[in-house]
Amino acid sequence: MTRLLCLRHCQSTDNAVGVHSSRLPGGGLTDLGRTQAHAAYRSISAEPVGAVYASTARRAIETAQILAQGFGLTVDTDDDLLEYDIGVHEGGSGVEVGRRSQQVLRRWLLEDDLEAALPGGENGHTLTTRFAAAMTRIARAHPAQTVVVVSHVGTLTVGLTALCPDLTADMVWGRPLGHGVPLTVIEHGTWSCAGWPD
């Protein structure tokens, strides 16, 4: 059995000003984000963590570095943990961009329409396939260990719902992951999620 402690990166400079960003490198952490990352470490510091992974986005790497330092580890990166590509809305801000992103997430999660995508962006099939591949690689590389995985709110929400049969769309919809809040995922021949954070 492999335990994967999955969490959304902590607050980035883009998050702080309402900019939507999915592509590399993206903004780094704010002061608040660094505080959140240290709090995230404290919340899991008693865990026997053997590895720390992150997407290749700057905000995820900086979050993971704070966690890894606490455990005396280094950070491994994986492109397949990146946030879903938002296409023409990259770098945009405002209510309309958020509304359109929510529409696509709704179609993926509640309508099981994985063909949906923002213009020029990534569809749900691509997202869930690459995320599952990353999680499988990590679990196979660390059998019977506990591993930290730092990714992104959309990717974790959609990817884990597709990966874990016991995690349903109704459990996650309207309950976005907070920055640096860990959730436990188990791989033991099949995948399961111990519950979605409030």
Secondary structure, DSSP 8 states (H G I E B T S, - for coil): -EEEEEEE---BHHHHHTB---SSS---B-HHHHHHHHHHHHHHTTS-EEEEEE-SSHHHHHHHHHHHHHHT--EEE-GGGS----GGGTT-BSHHHHHHHHHHHHHHHTS--TT---TTS--HHHHHHHHHHHHHHHHHHSTT-EEEEEE-HHHHHHHHHHH-TT--HHHHTT----BT--EEEEESSSEEE-----
